[in-house]
Amino acid sequence: MDLAALQSLLSDLPGKRVCCVGDLMVDRFVYGSVSRVSPEAPIPVLKRSRELKMLGAAGNVARNVAALGGSVALVGLVGGDAEGHDASRLVGEADLEGYLVTDAGRPTTLKTRFVSSGQQLLRVDLEEARPIAGDVEQRMVCTLKDAARGAGVILISDYGKGVVTDAVIAAARETGARVVVDSKARSFARYGEVDLVKPNASELAYATELPTETDAEVEAAIARALELWSARGVLVTRAGKGMSLGLRGRPVKHFGTVSREVFDASGAGDTAIAALGLSLAAGAGVETAIAFAQLASGVAIGKAGTATVSADELVEAVLSQHSALVEGKIATPQRMAEEVARWRGQGLKVGFTNGCFDILHRGHVAYLAQARTWCDRLIVGVNSDASVRALKGEGRPVNDLESRALVLAGLRSVDLVAPFDEATPLKLIEAARPDVLIKGADYSEDEVVGGDLVKSWGGEVKLAEIVDGYSTTAAIARMAQKGADA
């Protein structure tokens, strides 16, 4: 997702209503330090320093929707215990609309994690996993119908603790809102005609009895899932391989993901479904919503605990991705040759042009854009500082090589930037063996360095139009004159 698309989507999110329903948990984190082993048993002794409680599962989904600017109603079940009171307090502190049903006959689900130096030592779960029934189930159904009024999307978080019964699912479908299910269940058929179910790859494999390692295997498993289930679509999360989407009557689409350092993956799935649901409620298309969900979950895994993600963090993440992508476009001659070999293996046409590009102006941008229309991948050779100085004289370049290369790499029309230290780019041309060599129309074809060489292996030389009134030398002269007049 590029920055413009992200900012446009973020502007549409505030106030859009989402209803989150399902298993509600309290996540308790006990932090401390370990400096010795217990004399009673071969286990570490944790010296407690602090404790933190936050909403988990459906509660964490709701927290993430709110953090992204959505209006969220949280429907869940608590027990008549201290943890139930904690859950109610946390709902208020998170500024959520809480619709909590109390079942005095069961405990509030509590997960306690003991953490030292960023690593979990132990997790202790307090829970009772059995389907709600009778009066409790009826109250849950009535509460869901009230909470879902005005919601564009209902997100169901089914962790198998018993809240998501057939009656609750039916009530969600009857509201008319789009329904997206994030489930830890072993079978997904019971959700019926919901809009999306979101299993991970191993859950899909178990449910369909088919492998899900490769793209082709996932496509076959999704096709089988759509035969077995009534859902309108299946969205499969595949960890580092991204996501795959199958909608009825359409081919499966695969969405790669940016590799990120994982600090703590707990809660990243909650962040993903929150972003997905809120963007759908804001009117985004499914593919845009998936890109947004991938971005949000990628930020979440870099945080500790069941964390939320803010709009500012998403913008920062996109800017960081862009910066990394730009830097990755600057290549040595050896890596340039490797990239060209990979492009040729894909049947792509390679173009090459070069210049000093000291002060990038409108004429350069138009020139490079035209050059890119003549090839599938465009390499730009850029003179080193010493090479520019030898060609243009003292005082040049105005901008150093790193600055010039980064600006060029930031252009969508440029696929690779290769600096060179010689007076001409002939060595780069020999290494790249481009299919098309491009220079400005202020040259004649026989004046283009490397032109005869490119033609010898069946390539061609193209002359791009020059935008009148724009040149680096003239720009420098104007700046110098303004300085003298000041």
QUINOR-V574573 format. One record per residue. N is the residue number from 0. OMEGA is omega as a letter, one per 40 degrees, with the letter a starting at -180 (999 if undefined). Layout:
# QUINOR-V574573
N OMEGA
N OMEGA
This chain:
# QUINOR-V574573
0 i
1 a
2 a
3 i
4 i
5 a
6 i
7 i
8 a
9 i
10 a
11 a
12 a
13 i
14 i
15 a
16 i
17 i
18 i
19 a
20 i
21 a
22 a
23 a
24 i
25 i
26 a
27 i
28 i
29 a
30 i
31 a
32 i
33 i
34 a
35 i
36 a
37 i
38 a
39 a
40 a
41 a
42 i
43 i
44 a
45 i
46 a
47 i
48 i
49 a
50 a
51 i
52 i
53 i
54 i
55 i
56 a
57 i
58 i
59 i
60 a
61 i
62 a
63 i
64 a
65 a
66 i
67 i
68 a
69 i
70 a
71 i
72 a
73 i
74 a
75 a
76 i
77 i
78 i
79 a
80 a
81 i
82 i
83 i
84 i
85 i
86 i
87 i
88 a
89 i
90 i
91 a
92 i
93 i
94 i
95 i
96 a
97 i
98 a
99 i
100 a
101 i
102 a
103 a
104 i
105 i
106 i
107 i
108 a
109 i
110 a
111 i
112 i
113 a
114 i
115 i
116 i
117 a
118 i
119 i
120 a
121 i
122 i
123 a
124 i
125 a
126 i
127 a
128 i
129 a
130 i
131 a
132 i
133 a
134 a
135 i
136 i
137 i
138 i
139 i
140 a
141 i
142 i
143 a
144 i
145 a
146 a
147 i
148 i
149 a
150 i
151 a
152 i
153 i
154 a
155 i
156 a
157 i
158 i
159 a
160 i
161 a
162 a
163 i
164 i
165 a
166 i
167 i
168 i
169 i
170 i
171 a
172 a
173 a
174 a
175 i
176 i
177 a
178 i
179 a
180 i
181 a
182 i
183 a
184 i
185 i
186 a
187 a
188 a
189 a
190 i
191 a
192 i
193 a
194 a
195 i
196 a
197 i
198 i
199 a
200 a
201 i
202 i
203 i
204 a
205 a
206 a
207 a
208 i
209 i
210 a
211 a
212 a
213 i
214 a
215 i
216 i
217 i
218 i
219 a
220 i
221 i
222 i
223 i
224 a
225 i
226 a
227 a
228 i
229 a
230 i
231 a
232 i
233 i
234 a
235 i
236 a
237 i
238 a
239 i
240 i
241 a
242 i
243 a
244 i
245 i
246 a
247 i
248 a
249 i
250 i
251 i
252 i
253 a
254 i
255 a
256 i
257 i
258 a
259 i
260 a
261 i
262 i
263 a
264 a
265 i
266 a
267 i
268 i
269 i
270 a
271 a
272 i
273 i
274 i
275 a
276 a
277 i
278 i
279 i
280 i
281 i
282 i
283 i
284 a
285 a
286 i
287 i
288 i
289 i
290 i
291 i
292 i
293 i
294 a
295 a
296 i
297 i
298 a
299 a
300 i
301 a
302 i
303 i
304 i
305 a
306 i
307 a
308 a
309 i
310 i
311 i
312 i
313 i
314 i
315 i
316 i
317 i
318 i
319 i
320 a
321 i
322 i
323 i
324 a
325 a
326 a
327 i
328 a
329 a
330 i
331 i
332 a
333 a
334 i
335 a
336 i
337 i
338 i
339 i
340 i
341 i
342 a
343 i
344 i
345 i
346 a
347 i
348 a
349 i
350 a
351 i
352 a
353 i
354 i
355 i
356 a
357 i
358 a
359 a
360 a
361 i
362 i
363 a
364 i
365 i
366 a
367 i
368 i
369 i
370 a
371 i
372 a
373 a
374 i
375 i
376 a
377 i
378 i
379 i
380 a
381 a
382 i
383 i
384 i
385 i
386 i
387 a
388 i
389 a
390 a
391 i
392 a
393 a
394 i
395 e
396 i
397 i
398 a
399 a
400 a
401 i
402 a
403 a
404 a
405 i
406 i
407 a
408 i
409 i
410 a
411 a
412 a
413 a
414 a
415 i
416 a
417 i
418 i
419 a
420 a
421 i
422 i
423 a
424 a
425 a
426 i
427 i
428 i
429 a
430 a
431 a
432 a
433 i
434 i
435 i
436 a
437 i
438 a
439 a
440 i
441 i
442 i
443 a
444 a
445 i
446 a
447 i
448 i
449 a
450 a
451 a
452 a
453 i
454 a
455 i
456 i
457 i
458 a
459 i
460 i
461 i
462 a
463 i
464 i
465 i
466 a
467 i
468 a
469 i
470 a
471 a
472 i
473 i
474 i
475 i
476 i
477 i
478 i
479 i
480 i
481 i
482 i
483 a
484 a
485 999
